[in-house]
Amino acid sequence: MQREKISTTYLVYADSDLVGFFSLSMGCITSDSVKKLSLEIEDPPNKYPALLLARMAIKDGMRSQGVGREMLKRVFALAFRLTERIGCRFVKVDAKKDSKTIRFYKKYGGFIRITENSDTIQMVVDINKIDTTE
Ligand SMILES: CC(C)(COP(=O)(O)OP(=O)(O)OC[C@H]1O[C@@H](n2cnc3c(N)ncnc32)[C@H](O)[C@@H]1OP(=O)(O)O)[C@@H](O)C(=O)NCCC(=O)NCCS
């Protein structure tokens, strides 16, 4: 995927142990799917640019220790840097249909569910609403 420029993967180490990874791609979301967010944009586009958090996982035994939260902060930092150069209004994730996973994205990332298919729930966070005070 990296070689083909489909996604870029970031590895997370604790000392020399690989404990997790996340992968990012360009993405977009239709304006219909974010209607309930009531964005106040004059002349809204049909599609919004988004950074897609394509994959994310922490090694078994290292979960629930705050690594995932730190990873989300890095993803958001990258999204902020992107918006200085190209348009990017949302961060999007196709979250696994698992209540703990959904809660994680909601609680620690401010993601809101927008659509759903048989395997995943699409969730987005508006970059303008990300809390940067922490
Ligand atoms: C989801 C995941 C990336 C979160 O990373 P993490 O380092 O475990 O999360 P943090 O320690 O920063 O935050 C802990 C929260 O994550 C939640 N969590 C979500 N999935 C979890 C899992 N499989 N195991 C343990 N905790 C999980 C915990 O319930 C906890 O919530 P709480 O604070 O309300 O109790 C990680 O648990 C994981 O890799 N899960 C399996 C793969 C996966 O679901 N990836 C996402 C695919 S869309």
The ligand as a Gaussian input file, in Angstrom:
#p B3LYP/6-31G(d) Opt

LIG

0 1
 C       -9.010000       0.771000      19.612000
 C       -7.539000       0.911000      19.993000
 C       -6.718000       1.431000      18.833000
 C       -7.476000       1.942000      21.170000
 O       -6.116000       2.084000      21.591000
 P       -5.727000       1.916000      23.143000
 O       -4.298000       2.257000      23.295000
 O       -6.163000       0.588000      23.618000
 O       -6.673000       3.045000      23.783000
 P       -6.357000       4.039000      24.974000
 O       -5.590000       3.338000      26.041000
 O       -5.783000       5.319000      24.469000
 O       -7.835000       4.362000      25.449000
 C       -8.503000       3.398000      26.199000
 C       -9.903000       3.262000      25.748000
 O       -9.939000       2.463000      24.532000
 C      -10.964000       1.497000      24.675000
 N      -10.719000       0.311000      23.837000
 C      -11.226000       0.178000      22.598000
 N      -10.929000      -1.025000      22.089000
 C      -10.198000      -1.676000      23.030000
 C       -9.615000      -2.973000      23.071000
 N       -9.726000      -3.840000      22.060000
 N       -8.923000      -3.328000      24.175000
 C       -8.814000      -2.456000      25.198000
 N       -9.350000      -1.195000      25.202000
 C      -10.051000      -0.812000      24.118000
 C      -11.026000       1.187000      26.169000
 O      -12.304000       0.717000      26.485000
 C      -10.722000       2.515000      26.816000
 O      -11.896000       3.257000      27.032000
 P      -12.172000       3.948000      28.479000
 O      -11.063000       4.937000      28.716000
 O      -13.529000       4.550000      28.312000
 O      -12.136000       2.820000      29.468000
 C       -6.923000      -0.426000      20.507000
 O       -7.591000      -0.864000      21.642000
 C       -6.937000      -1.550000      19.472000
 O       -5.960000      -1.755000      18.767000
 N       -8.048000      -2.296000      19.390000
 C       -8.149000      -3.431000      18.462000
 C       -8.071000      -3.031000      17.004000
 C       -9.098000      -1.980000      16.665000
 O      -10.251000      -2.061000      17.086000
 N       -8.677000      -0.980000      15.893000
 C       -9.541000       0.052000      15.406000
 C      -10.097000      -0.399000      14.088000
 S      -11.237000       0.808000      13.446000

